[in-house]
Every structure is written in C-alpha cells, then in structure tokens.
Amino acid sequence: MVMTILRERKTMIKLENGYADSFPITRGTPQGDRTSPYLFILVVELLLIKFEHARGGGLTSCNYMDEYENMLGGESCVCECYADDLTVLFKYSNEGLSTALEIMKNFELTTGHGMNKKKTNLMITNSVQNHGEVKGITLCDKVTVLGIVIDRKLEKIQQNWDKAIVKTKQLIQFWCNFNLSITGQIMVSKTYLLPQSIYYMNTLPMGEEVGNELNKHIIEYISGSGRKIAKDRWFAKKREGRLWYDRL
C-alpha cells in the first residue's frame, strides 16, 4: 500500500508560458496525504527504539527517572517524543552526549530527518555551568516542553501556574462582555476556563493555594454580580440540582 502511494510520483513547475518538464519526486509524501502521519510515526518509533537500545551502551538513564518510574510500576525511559519534538533524558556525560548526537546523525543519514541545533537546548541539572555551548548545542537554565517551563533547579515551576491563573482571568474578563446565562457561564467554564489548569495538572503538582485561587475566580464568574447563586448549590449533589460539576 505504501509503495503504491509513493512510487513513480512526478511533478512539474508552472511557468508563465506553461509548465516545465516533469521530474520525479523521490522523497516525501503528497501534501494532505492521509498516510503521512502514520509513516512519520513508524520512522520516529525506530529512532526511539535506537535511543532505548543505547541505554548502558553510552547512554545512562537518569536516577530520578528510574526511581519515579519504579514508583509508578512502569519502565524507565531515556527519551520521549511528541510529533517532531524530541526530549532525551539521561545522566549527563561527554560519552552520553556524543552517543545521542551520533544516533541523531545516523538517523539523518538514513531518513533525511535531521536535528536542528538552533532549536535544540541542553539543560544540565547537576552542574554550575548554565551558559555557552557544548558540541554546538546551547546550554540553558530552563526548557519548554509542550508549553510547560521546567528550570534545572525546579525553583520556577510556580510560573506555570501563574500563567494558568492569568490566562483564566483574561478569559473571564473576555466572556463577561457577553452577559451569558448561568448555564452559558457554566459551559464557558468547562470549555475554556478549566482546561487552562487541567493541562498542567497532568504533569505538575497543584498546591492548595493555587487550587483555591482558581476555584475563587471561576466560581465568582459563574455566580455573577447581578444574580448570585447560593453557596450550598456550588458543589451540591447532582440530584439536588448542582450547578458546578467538578471541583479542582
């Protein structure tokens, strides 16, 4: 099926007076091709397997990750990938970094998909060195993984929750302009407000102070200024006609 879709493809360039001669396409998939995401996953999976097989042969998994995975009853890992966003977690050493770069180099030679060093950062948690370059990769104090900022000393994790609170308040201010009904405000809260914090809750621990503040803003929005809702109905049981379904 793959060969049927991808082989013997040709294209041509449109010119002012017509079209140029056709030439073969030997790499890539057609734009909008439904198979391309699956083919990409198959290829990237081979890269992840290669990283996992390098454990103990150049790459050493992080002690913290080993302990965390054991606590959850799973297997430790040295890499994770979301689409083309790759994160490699390992105990830092010159040998380990060289092994990781060698794997990426061979992957590029094989598939044509290479690492963009300008968009690649290296964060070392057990070193005082936090600036400059190592093997052409920029050293940094913090990294952003899927929108979550993680610093090397875990001292600025709260900034993620601060961002969620600010975004929630901005959305509340926006939706207040529409003077929605109570039902409408509940739908807005479940559709737009809660996801701002639920996304972080999948990864980061939420303190009681943060949860109380988010609850406060969302409840105040739902209750409104002109039609207050009795407090005993905020978190009442479903059969009692509750208006708020899930408390943070």
N, C-alpha and C positions, 0 to 999 in steps of 0.2 A: 504493500500500500504506500509506504514511504517513497519507494523508488518510482512508483507510478506518478506520484505528485511532483517529485522534484527533478526527475531526469529529463534531459533533452529540452530544457527551457531556454527560450530565446527572447531577446528584446531588441528594440531599436530606438534611436534618438529622433525626436521630432524636430525638424529644421523649418526654416521659413518657407522653403520651396518643396516641402515634402518630408520624407523620412530617410534617415541614413540606412546603410546596410545593417541587417540584423547580426547580432553576435550572441554567443552562448552565455548563459548565466551559470556559473559553476559553484556558486556559494550563496547561502541564504535561502529564505523562503519567500514566496509571494506576499505582498502586502495584504493583510487581512486574512491570511491563510489560517484556518482553524487548527491545523496540526502543529503550527509553530510553537505554541506554548508547551505542548507535550514533548516535542523534540528537544526543546530547551531544557526541560526538567530532566529528561533522560541523560543529556550531556552533562549537566551540572551535578547530577547524582554521582556520576563517575568521579568528578572532582572531589566530592565529599568523601567518597569511599577511599580515594587515594590519600586524603588527609588522615582518615581514621587508621589506615594501614601503616602510616608513618609514625604512629604512636609507639614509642620505645625504640624507634629506628631513626631518631633525630628530633622528633617532637615528643615532649613530655607533657602530659596533661596537668592542668593546674590543681594544686592540692585542695583549694577551696571548692572547685567544681566537683572534684571527686567526692568530697565529704557531703556536698549538697545533694548530688545525685544519689549517693548511698542512702542518705536520709529519706529521700523520696522513693527509694526502692527501684530506681531506674539505672540506666547505664550512663557513665560519664562520657563526655564528648569533647572533641578539640575544635569543632567548627560547627557553625550554623549558617544557613543561607535562606534569605527571603528574596525571591527573584534573583537579581544580579547583585544583591547586597550581601557580601560575604563577611562573616566575623570569625576569626580564628583565635581560640583561647588556648594558651599554652604557657608553661613555665619558661620565662624568658632566658635565652642564652644565645650566643652568636651561632651556635650549631643549629638551634631550633629555628631561628630566623632565616638562616641560609637554607634549611630544608624546606621551609614554607615557600620561600621565593623560588627555589628550584622546582617545586611542584607546580607553581603558577606558570613558570617559564615553559615547562614541558606541556602543560595544558594548552598554552597559547600556540605552541608549535603544532600541536595535534589538531586543535579545533579552530584556531583563529581568534578565539576569545581571550583577550589579554587583560592584565591588571593595569588600571590607570593609577600610576603612582601619585599623580597630582591630587587625586581624590582618596588616597589611602593614608590613614594615620596609624601611628604606633603609640600605644599608651602602656607604660611600664609602671606597675603599681609598687614595686619594691625597690625603687631607685630614686635618687635625688635628681637625676638628670631628667628634665622635662622639656627641653627645647633643643633645637638643632635637627640634624638628620642622622639616620643610621641606614646605610646601604641604599640611600636615595629616598627613604621614607621619612616623612616629617614626624618628629616627636611631639606629643601634645599632652596637655593636662586633663583633657576630657574628650569624650567621643559621644556622638549622637547615633544611637541605634534605633531605627524605626521611630524617630521622633522623641525618644527618651534620652535625656542627657545624663551621662554617667561620668563622674570625675574619678581620678585614680585613688583618692583617699575617701571617697564616699561622704564627703562633707557638704556637698551641694545638691544632694538628692531632693531636698525640700523644694528646690527651684522648680521641679516638675509639677509639684502640687500647687505651688504659687501660680504657675502658668495656667493650670486647670481652673483654679478659682477665678483668675482674671477673665479667662475666656467665658466661664459660666456667667459672670456678672455682665459681661458685654452682650452676651446673647439675651439675657434677661432684659437689659435696657432696650435692646432692639425689639423684642417681642412685646414689650409693654406698649409700644406705639400702636398696636393693632386692637387693643381693648377686647381681647378674646373672652369667651365664656369660661367658666370654671373647667368644663370638660376640655375645651380647647387648650387651656393653660396646662392641664394635666398631660395632654398629648404632646405639647411642646416640651414639657419637662422630660418625658420619657424618650422623646425622639432626638432632642437636641442638647438638653442640659445634662442628663445623667451620663451619656456617652463620653463627655469630656473627662469624667473621673473614672468611669468603668475601664477605659482603655489603660490607664495607669495602674488600676487595681489588679490587672492580670499579671503585673510584673513587680510593682513596688508596694511595700507595706504602707498602709494608711494609718496615721496616728488619729487618736480620738479627737484632737483639736481640729484637724483638717476635716474629718467627717462631720463634726458639729457645725463647722462654718458652712460647708456645702449644704447640709440639711437646712440651715438657717436661711440661706439665700433662696433655695428652691421653694421652701415652704412659704416664705414671705411672698414670693411671686405667685404661687397658686392661690393663697388666701386672698391676695389683692388688698387694695386700700379702701375700696368702697363696699365690698361685700365679704366681710370676714367669715372665715369658716371656723366653727367651734373646734377647739384643740382636740377634744376627745374623738373627733372624726378623722383626724390626720392619719392615724395608724390603726383605726378600728378594724375589726374583723370583717371579712368580705360580706358575710350575711347581714352585718349591721350597716351596710352602705358606706364602706370606707371609700375615701377619695384618693388616697395615696397608697400604692401597692407595695413598694419595696423601699425599705429604709436603708440608707447607705451604711 
